[in-house]
Amino acid sequence: MPRKNNSYTNDFKLEVVQAYLAGNESYISIAKRFGVQNKTQVERWVKKFKEVGTIEAFNRLPSSGSGEKGVKNPLKGNVFILRV
């Protein structure tokens, strides 16, 4: 059976993380309660939230094939070699 990739909003992720941090429930029970397919996903959200401390933890960088513009890498681009 093919697996479907779910896309969750930042607000939903924050709600899940806050529910985990507020109570005595396990990752598994939180995942089941909110309909998240895998407890590991909840673990990742909690870890990321603890690292950053705000909802900004859930902002994703655009993938290379998405067509969106990310932060430009200053090390890439035109390189000029000056020969003397």
The first five atom37 places (N, CA, C, CB, O) and aatype in JSON, in Angstrom:
{
  "aatype": [12, 14, 1, 11, 2, 2, 15, 18, 16, 2, 3, 13, 11, 10, 6, 19, 19, 5, 0, 18, 10, 0, 7, 2, 6, 15, 18, 9, 15, 9, 0, 11, 1, 13, 7, 19, 5, 2, 11, 16, 5, 19, 6, 1, 17, 19, 11, 11, 13, 11, 6, 19, 7, 16, 9, 6, 0, 13, 2, 1, 10, 14, 15, 15, 7, 15, 7, 6, 11, 7, 19, 11, 2, 14, 10, 11, 7, 2, 19, 13, 9, 10, 1, 19],
  "atom_mask": [
    [1, 1, 1, 1, 1],
    [1, 1, 1, 1, 1],
    [1, 1, 1, 1, 1],
    [1, 1, 1, 1, 1],
    [1, 1, 1, 1, 1],
    [1, 1, 1, 1, 1],
    [1, 1, 1, 1, 1],
    [1, 1, 1, 1, 1],
    [1, 1, 1, 1, 1],
    [1, 1, 1, 1, 1],
    [1, 1, 1, 1, 1],
    [1, 1, 1, 1, 1],
    [1, 1, 1, 1, 1],
    [1, 1, 1, 1, 1],
    [1, 1, 1, 1, 1],
    [1, 1, 1, 1, 1],
    [1, 1, 1, 1, 1],
    [1, 1, 1, 1, 1],
    [1, 1, 1, 1, 1],
    [1, 1, 1, 1, 1],
    [1, 1, 1, 1, 1],
    [1, 1, 1, 1, 1],
    [1, 1, 1, 0, 1],
    [1, 1, 1, 1, 1],
    [1, 1, 1, 1, 1],
    [1, 1, 1, 1, 1],
    [1, 1, 1, 1, 1],
    [1, 1, 1, 1, 1],
    [1, 1, 1, 1, 1],
    [1, 1, 1, 1, 1],
    [1, 1, 1, 1, 1],
    [1, 1, 1, 1, 1],
    [1, 1, 1, 1, 1],
    [1, 1, 1, 1, 1],
    [1, 1, 1, 0, 1],
    [1, 1, 1, 1, 1],
    [1, 1, 1, 1, 1],
    [1, 1, 1, 1, 1],
    [1, 1, 1, 1, 1],
    [1, 1, 1, 1, 1],
    [1, 1, 1, 1, 1],
    [1, 1, 1, 1, 1],
    [1, 1, 1, 1, 1],
    [1, 1, 1, 1, 1],
    [1, 1, 1, 1, 1],
    [1, 1, 1, 1, 1],
    [1, 1, 1, 1, 1],
    [1, 1, 1, 1, 1],
    [1, 1, 1, 1, 1],
    [1, 1, 1, 1, 1],
    [1, 1, 1, 1, 1],
    [1, 1, 1, 1, 1],
    [1, 1, 1, 0, 1],
    [1, 1, 1, 1, 1],
    [1, 1, 1, 1, 1],
    [1, 1, 1, 1, 1],
    [1, 1, 1, 1, 1],
    [1, 1, 1, 1, 1],
    [1, 1, 1, 1, 1],
    [1, 1, 1, 1, 1],
    [1, 1, 1, 1, 1],
    [1, 1, 1, 1, 1],
    [1, 1, 1, 1, 1],
    [1, 1, 1, 1, 1],
    [1, 1, 1, 0, 1],
    [1, 1, 1, 1, 1],
    [1, 1, 1, 0, 1],
    [1, 1, 1, 1, 1],
    [1, 1, 1, 1, 1],
    [1, 1, 1, 0, 1],
    [1, 1, 1, 1, 1],
    [1, 1, 1, 1, 1],
    [1, 1, 1, 1, 1],
    [1, 1, 1, 1, 1],
    [1, 1, 1, 1, 1],
    [1, 1, 1, 1, 1],
    [1, 1, 1, 0, 1],
    [1, 1, 1, 1, 1],
    [1, 1, 1, 1, 1],
    [1, 1, 1, 1, 1],
    [1, 1, 1, 1, 1],
    [1, 1, 1, 1, 1],
    [1, 1, 1, 1, 1],
    [1, 1, 1, 1, 1]
  ],
  "atom_positions": [
    [[0.84, -1.17, 0.0], [0.0, 0.0, 0.0], [0.9, 1.24, 0.0], [-0.96, -0.01, 1.22], [1.77, 1.35, 0.85]],
    [[0.7, 2.17, -0.93], [1.54, 3.36, -0.98], [1.3, 4.26, 0.23], [1.29, 4.14, -2.28], [0.19, 4.36, 0.74]],
    [[2.38, 4.89, 0.66], [2.32, 5.77, 1.81], [2.09, 7.19, 1.34], [3.6, 5.68, 2.65], [2.7, 7.63, 0.36]],
    [[1.21, 7.91, 2.02], [0.92, 9.3, 1.67], [1.71, 10.22, 2.6], [-0.62, 9.59, 1.77], [1.68, 10.06, 3.82]],
    [[2.4, 11.17, 2.0], [3.09, 12.18, 2.81], [2.09, 13.23, 3.24], [4.27, 12.84, 2.01], [1.42, 13.85, 2.41]],
    [[1.99, 13.43, 4.54], [1.07, 14.44, 5.07], [1.81, 15.76, 5.22], [0.47, 13.99, 6.42], [3.01, 15.79, 5.49]],
    [[1.07, 16.82, 5.05], [1.62, 18.15, 5.26], [0.82, 18.78, 6.4], [1.56, 19.03, 3.94], [-0.4, 18.89, 6.31]],
    [[1.51, 19.2, 7.45], [0.85, 19.76, 8.62], [1.18, 21.25, 8.72], [1.28, 19.01, 9.9], [2.29, 21.68, 8.4]],
    [[0.21, 22.03, 9.16], [0.45, 23.46, 9.33], [1.32, 23.7, 10.56], [-0.9, 24.23, 9.46], [1.41, 22.84, 11.44]],
    [[1.96, 24.85, 10.6], [2.77, 25.21, 11.75], [1.92, 25.31, 13.01], [3.49, 26.53, 11.5], [2.38, 24.93, 14.09]],
    [[0.7, 25.81, 12.88], [-0.19, 25.91, 14.03], [-0.53, 24.53, 14.59], [-1.46, 26.66, 13.65], [-0.6, 24.34, 15.8]],
    [[-0.76, 23.57, 13.71], [-1.05, 22.21, 14.14], [0.16, 21.6, 14.85], [-1.44, 21.34, 12.93], [0.01, 20.98, 15.9]],
    [[1.34, 21.79, 14.29], [2.56, 21.27, 14.91], [2.75, 21.87, 16.31], [3.8, 21.58, 14.03], [3.09, 21.16, 17.25]],
    [[2.51, 23.18, 16.42], [2.64, 23.84, 17.71], [1.64, 23.28, 18.72], [2.45, 25.35, 17.56], [1.99, 23.07, 19.88]],
    [[0.43, 23.04, 18.28], [-0.6, 22.46, 19.15], [-0.17, 21.08, 19.66], [-1.93, 22.36, 18.41], [-0.34, 20.77, 20.84]],
    [[0.37, 20.26, 18.77], [0.84, 18.93, 19.13], [1.99, 19.02, 20.14], [1.29, 18.14, 17.88], [1.99, 18.32, 21.15]],
    [[2.95, 19.88, 19.86], [4.11, 20.05, 20.75], [3.66, 20.54, 22.12], [5.13, 21.03, 20.13], [4.13, 20.04, 23.14]],
    [[2.78, 21.52, 22.15], [2.31, 22.05, 23.43], [1.56, 21.0, 24.23], [1.41, 23.27, 23.2], [1.67, 20.95, 25.45]],
    [[0.79, 20.15, 23.55], [0.08, 19.07, 24.23], [1.07, 18.09, 24.85], [-0.86, 18.33, 23.26], [0.86, 17.61, 25.96]],
    [[2.14, 17.81, 24.13], [3.16, 16.9, 24.67], [3.86, 17.53, 25.88], [4.2, 16.54, 23.58], [4.03, 16.88, 26.91]],
    [[4.26, 18.78, 25.74], [5.0, 19.45, 26.8], [4.15, 19.73, 28.04], [5.58, 20.75, 26.28], [4.69, 19.84, 29.14]],
    [[2.84, 19.83, 27.87], [1.95, 20.17, 28.97], [1.54, 18.98, 29.83], [0.72, 20.84, 28.43], [1.11, 19.15, 30.97]],
    [[1.66, 17.78, 29.29], [1.09, 16.65, 30.0], [2.03, 15.51, 30.28], [0.0, 0.0, 0.0], [3.25, 15.62, 30.14]],
    [[1.43, 14.42, 30.67], [2.17, 13.21, 30.98], [1.99, 12.14, 29.92], [1.76, 12.67, 32.34], [2.14, 10.95, 30.2]],
    [[1.65, 12.56, 28.71], [1.41, 11.6, 27.63], [2.71, 11.3, 26.89], [0.36, 12.15, 26.65], [3.63, 12.11, 26.82]],
    [[2.75, 10.11, 26.34], [3.91, 9.68, 25.56], [3.79, 10.22, 24.13], [4.04, 8.13, 25.55], [2.74, 10.7, 23.71]],
    [[4.91, 10.11, 23.41], [4.88, 10.49, 21.99], [3.84, 9.68, 21.23], [6.28, 10.3, 21.36], [3.14, 10.2, 20.36]],
    [[3.74, 8.4, 21.57], [2.79, 7.52, 20.87], [1.35, 7.98, 21.1], [2.96, 6.06, 21.34], [0.57, 8.07, 20.16]],
    [[1.01, 8.27, 22.36], [-0.38, 8.66, 22.64], [-0.71, 10.02, 22.03], [-0.64, 8.68, 24.15], [-1.83, 10.25, 21.58]],
    [[0.25, 10.93, 22.02], [0.03, 12.24, 21.37], [-0.18, 12.05, 19.88], [1.23, 13.2, 21.63], [-1.09, 12.64, 19.3]],
    [[0.66, 11.22, 19.25], [0.52, 10.97, 17.81], [-0.85, 10.38, 17.5], [1.62, 10.02, 17.33], [-1.49, 10.8, 16.54]],
    [[-1.29, 9.43, 18.3], [-2.61, 8.82, 18.07], [-3.73, 9.84, 18.27], [-2.82, 7.61, 19.0], [-4.67, 9.89, 17.49]],
    [[-3.62, 10.63, 19.33], [-4.69, 11.59, 19.65], [-4.86, 12.63, 18.54], [-4.38, 12.3, 20.97], [-5.98, 13.04, 18.25]],
    [[-3.75, 13.05, 17.93], [-3.83, 14.08, 16.89], [-3.83, 13.52, 15.47], [-2.67, 15.04, 17.05], [-3.91, 14.27, 14.5]],
    [[-3.74, 12.2, 15.35], [-3.78, 11.6, 14.01], [-2.49, 11.73, 13.23], [0.0, 0.0, 0.0], [-2.5, 11.71, 12.0]],
    [[-1.37, 11.88, 13.95], [-0.06, 11.92, 13.29], [0.37, 10.49, 13.09], [1.01, 12.73, 14.12], [0.3, 9.67, 14.01]],
    [[0.81, 10.18, 11.88], [1.05, 8.8, 11.49], [2.17, 8.12, 12.29], [1.39, 8.74, 10.04], [2.13, 6.9, 12.48]],
    [[3.15, 8.9, 12.75], [4.32, 8.28, 13.35], [4.76, 9.07, 14.57], [5.47, 8.19, 12.33], [4.81, 10.3, 14.53]],
    [[5.08, 8.39, 15.66], [5.52, 9.06, 16.88], [6.84, 9.79, 16.68], [5.65, 8.06, 18.01], [7.12, 10.78, 17.36]],
    [[7.66, 9.3, 15.75], [8.94, 9.93, 15.46], [8.75, 11.35, 14.95], [9.73, 9.11, 14.45], [9.57, 12.23, 15.23]],
    [[7.68, 11.58, 14.22], [7.39, 12.93, 13.72], [7.15, 13.87, 14.89], [6.16, 12.92, 12.78], [7.65, 15.0, 14.9]],
    [[6.4, 13.41, 15.88], [6.15, 14.23, 17.07], [7.46, 14.5, 17.8], [5.13, 13.53, 18.01], [7.7, 15.62, 18.25]],
    [[8.3, 13.48, 17.92], [9.61, 13.65, 18.57], [10.43, 14.73, 17.87], [10.38, 12.32, 18.57], [11.05, 15.57, 18.53]],
    [[10.44, 14.71, 16.54], [11.2, 15.7, 15.78], [10.68, 17.11, 16.02], [11.15, 15.39, 14.29], [11.46, 18.04, 16.2]],
    [[9.34, 17.27, 16.03], [8.75, 18.58, 16.26], [9.11, 19.1, 17.64], [7.23, 18.52, 16.1], [9.45, 20.27, 17.8]],
    [[9.03, 18.23, 18.65], [9.35, 18.64, 20.02], [10.82, 19.04, 20.11], [9.03, 17.5, 21.02], [11.15, 20.06, 20.71]],
    [[11.7, 18.24, 19.53], [13.13, 18.54, 19.57], [13.42, 19.88, 18.91], [13.94, 17.42, 18.88], [14.15, 20.72, 19.45]],
    [[12.83, 20.08, 17.73], [13.06, 21.32, 16.99], [12.51, 22.53, 17.76], [12.41, 21.25, 15.59], [13.13, 23.59, 17.8]],
    [[11.34, 22.35, 18.37], [10.74, 23.44, 19.14], [11.62, 23.79, 20.34], [9.33, 23.06, 19.6], [11.79, 24.97, 20.66]],
    [[12.17, 22.78, 21.01], [13.04, 23.04, 22.16], [14.32, 23.76, 21.74], [13.38, 21.72, 22.87], [14.84, 24.58, 22.5]],
    [[14.83, 23.46, 20.55], [16.04, 24.11, 20.05], [15.8, 25.58, 19.74], [16.54, 23.4, 18.8], [16.62, 26.43, 20.08]],
    [[14.67, 25.88, 19.09], [14.4, 27.24, 18.61], [13.56, 28.03, 19.62], [13.69, 27.19, 17.26], [13.8, 29.22, 19.84]],
    [[12.57, 27.38, 20.22], [11.76, 28.02, 21.25], [10.55, 28.78, 20.77], [0.0, 0.0, 0.0], [9.81, 29.34, 21.58]],
    [[10.32, 28.82, 19.45], [9.15, 29.52, 18.91], [8.56, 28.7, 17.76], [9.53, 30.96, 18.43], [9.1, 27.67, 17.36]],
    [[7.43, 29.19, 17.26], [6.79, 28.54, 16.12], [7.68, 28.57, 14.88], [5.45, 29.21, 15.81], [7.49, 27.78, 13.95]],
    [[8.66, 29.47, 14.87], [9.6, 29.57, 13.75], [10.36, 28.25, 13.54], [10.59, 30.72, 13.98], [10.91, 28.02, 12.46]],
    [[10.38, 27.41, 14.54], [11.06, 26.12, 14.44], [10.49, 25.27, 13.32], [10.97, 25.37, 15.77], [11.17, 24.4, 12.78]],
    [[9.24, 25.53, 12.96], [8.57, 24.68, 11.98], [8.62, 25.24, 10.57], [7.15, 24.48, 12.38], [8.11, 24.62, 9.64]],
    [[9.22, 26.4, 10.4], [9.36, 26.96, 9.05], [10.38, 26.12, 8.29], [9.79, 28.46, 9.09], [11.48, 25.87, 8.78]],
    [[10.01, 25.71, 7.12], [10.9, 24.88, 6.31], [11.59, 25.72, 5.27], [10.12, 23.74, 5.64], [11.03, 26.69, 4.74]],
    [[12.82, 25.34, 4.98], [13.52, 25.96, 3.87], [12.96, 25.37, 2.58], [15.07, 25.75, 3.97], [12.66, 24.18, 2.54]],
    [[12.82, 26.16, 1.55], [12.31, 25.61, 0.29], [13.28, 24.58, -0.28], [12.07, 26.74, -0.73], [14.5, 24.74, -0.2]],
    [[12.72, 23.54, -0.87], [13.57, 22.52, -1.49], [14.12, 23.05, -2.79], [12.79, 21.21, -1.72], [13.6, 24.02, -3.35]],
    [[15.17, 22.43, -3.27], [15.84, 22.93, -4.48], [14.94, 22.88, -5.7], [17.09, 22.13, -4.74], [15.12, 23.68, -6.62]],
    [[13.98, 21.97, -5.74], [13.12, 21.85, -6.91], [11.78, 22.54, -6.77], [0.0, 0.0, 0.0], [10.93, 22.4, -7.64]],
    [[11.58, 23.3, -5.68], [10.26, 23.88, -5.42], [9.99, 25.15, -6.23], [10.12, 24.18, -3.96], [8.84, 25.56, -6.38]],
    [[11.05, 25.77, -6.75], [10.87, 27.01, -7.48], [10.85, 28.23, -6.58], [0.0, 0.0, 0.0], [10.83, 29.36, -7.07]],
    [[10.85, 28.02, -5.26], [10.89, 29.14, -4.33], [12.33, 29.57, -4.11], [10.22, 28.77, -2.98], [13.26, 28.78, -4.26]],
    [[12.49, 30.81, -3.76], [13.83, 31.35, -3.52], [14.15, 31.25, -2.04], [13.94, 32.8, -4.01], [13.39, 31.73, -1.19]],
    [[15.27, 30.64, -1.73], [15.74, 30.56, -0.35], [16.78, 31.64, -0.12], [0.0, 0.0, 0.0], [16.86, 32.62, -0.85]],
    [[17.57, 31.44, 0.9], [18.64, 32.38, 1.2], [19.8, 32.08, 0.25], [19.1, 32.27, 2.69], [20.24, 30.94, 0.12]],
    [[20.27, 33.12, -0.4], [21.34, 32.95, -1.38], [22.64, 32.64, -0.67], [21.49, 34.21, -2.27], [22.99, 33.28, 0.32]],
    [[23.35, 31.66, -1.17], [24.64, 31.27, -0.62], [25.69, 32.24, -1.15], [25.0, 29.79, -0.98], [25.91, 32.3, -2.36]],
    [[26.34, 33.0, -0.27], [27.32, 33.98, -0.75], [28.58, 33.33, -1.33], [27.72, 34.91, 0.37], [29.35, 33.98, -2.03]],
    [[28.77, 32.05, -1.05], [29.96, 31.36, -1.56], [29.77, 30.83, -2.97], [30.32, 30.23, -0.64], [30.74, 30.44, -3.63]],
    [[28.53, 30.81, -3.44], [28.26, 30.36, -4.8], [28.1, 31.56, -5.7], [26.99, 29.47, -4.86], [27.8, 32.66, -5.24]],
    [[28.3, 31.36, -6.95], [28.1, 32.45, -7.9], [29.33, 32.61, -8.77], [0.0, 0.0, 0.0], [30.15, 31.7, -8.9]],
    [[29.44, 33.76, -9.34], [30.56, 34.03, -10.24], [31.85, 34.19, -9.45], [30.3, 35.3, -11.07], [31.9, 34.88, -8.43]],
    [[32.87, 33.54, -9.92], [34.18, 33.66, -9.3], [35.11, 34.23, -10.37], [34.7, 32.28, -8.74], [35.22, 33.69, -11.47]],
    [[35.77, 35.3, -10.03], [36.68, 35.93, -10.95], [38.11, 35.68, -10.48], [36.4, 37.44, -11.08], [38.43, 35.88, -9.31]],
    [[38.94, 35.24, -11.39], [40.34, 34.99, -11.05], [41.16, 36.08, -11.72], [40.81, 33.55, -11.51], [41.09, 36.27, -12.93]],
    [[41.92, 36.77, -10.94], [42.75, 37.85, -11.44], [44.16, 37.32, -11.57], [42.7, 39.09, -10.5], [44.79, 36.92, -10.59]],
    [[44.65, 37.33, -12.79], [46.02, 36.87, -13.03], [46.91, 38.08, -13.22], [46.1, 35.92, -14.28], [46.56, 39.02, -13.94]],
    [[48.03, 38.07, -12.6], [48.93, 39.2, -12.69], [50.19, 38.83, -13.43], [49.27, 39.72, -11.32], [51.08, 39.67, -13.61]]
  ]
}
